[in-house]
């Protein structure tokens, strides 16, 4: 994973890296038929639960499905999507402009249940 750091014009230290959602997160977004689009109310599967472990799949918002740049400083975190090509090699002024344009992450309490818009809580 490529990682870089820069200091903004206020002297604040930022870390920047690219995030790519896992296959499980992408699979959630790429379902062929969404539950609300079904014409019948029956469950397709029957029998015991096939999965042995309950792995939490955190969905990502559509805009972040192909990945994003994460900007993090001691006081906040931001996301920029889509990932700009060649971001690893641009100058600090350009990366700072992108940081300013990135969306702030809404931090939630650990016990808060996330809905389908969970991308705002993933790094």
N, C-alpha and C positions, 0 to 999 in steps of 0.2 A: 504494500500500500504506500503510495506516495504521500508524503507529509511535508509541509513547509510552515514557516513562521514568518511573521512580519510585525512591525510596530506601526500603528496608525499615527496620524498627525498629532494626536493627543498623548502619544507615548505609551499607549496601551498595547500590550503584547497579545497577539492573536495566533492561534494554531489553526491550520487549514488542512483538510484532507477530503478525499473523495469517498463517498459511501455508495455501495451498490446493494440494493435490497436482495435478500436471500430468495431462493426459488420458492419457498413457502409463502413469502410475502407476495411475490409476483403471482403465484398460483391463485391466491385469494382474489386478486383483481381480474384474472383472466378466465374466470369461470364461464363456461359456455352458456349456461342458463342460470340466471340469478333467481333466487327464491321468489321475488315479487313478480317475475315473468312466467312462472309456472301456471299452467291451466288447470292442473289437478292439485289436490291438497295431500295426496298420499306421499309417503316417504319411499324413495326408490330402493333403499337398502333395508334388509331385514336380518334378524339374527343378532348375534353378539357383536359388540364393538370389536373391530378388527385391530385397531391400534392398541398397543399395550401401554404406551405411555402417553400422557396428555402433554404434548408440546404446545406451548402457547404460540399462536401465529398472530403476530401483530400486523394488521393490514397497513399499507401505505397509501396515501392519497395519490390519485391518478397522476398528478403533476410530478410526483417523485418516483414513479414506477421505474424509470430508467436510471435512477441515481441522482445524487446531488452533491454539492460541496458543503461541507460542514465548517463553519467558522466558530471558534470558541475562544473566549477570553475568560478571566476569572469571574466576571459578573454576568455573562450572557452567552447564548448560543444562537446561531443563525444558520439558515439553509438557503442555498441557491440552486435552482433547477431551471433548465437542464445544465449539466456540467459543461462549462466553456472548453472548447478544444484548446489544447496546449496550455492549460491553466498552470501547469507545473513550471513553465518557463517565462511567464509574463513578469513584468516589473512590479515592484511593490505598490506603486501608485495605482496600477490597473487592478491588482488584487484588492486593494483598499476600496476602490470604487465598487467592485463586485460585492464586497462585504457590506457596504452601505445599502446596496440594492437587495441584499438577501433578506428573507423573511425571518423575524425573530421567532424563536421556539417558545411555546407556552409550556412552562414546566408545571407538572401536576404532582400532587401528593402521591406517594407510592401506592396507597390503598385505593386510589381513584380508578374506577373501571373506565376503560377507553371504548369509544364507539368506532364506527367505520372510518372516521376521519383521523385515525390514530397517528398519521404521519407527523403531527406536530409534537409528538413525544418521543420519537426515535432519533438516535444520533446517527 
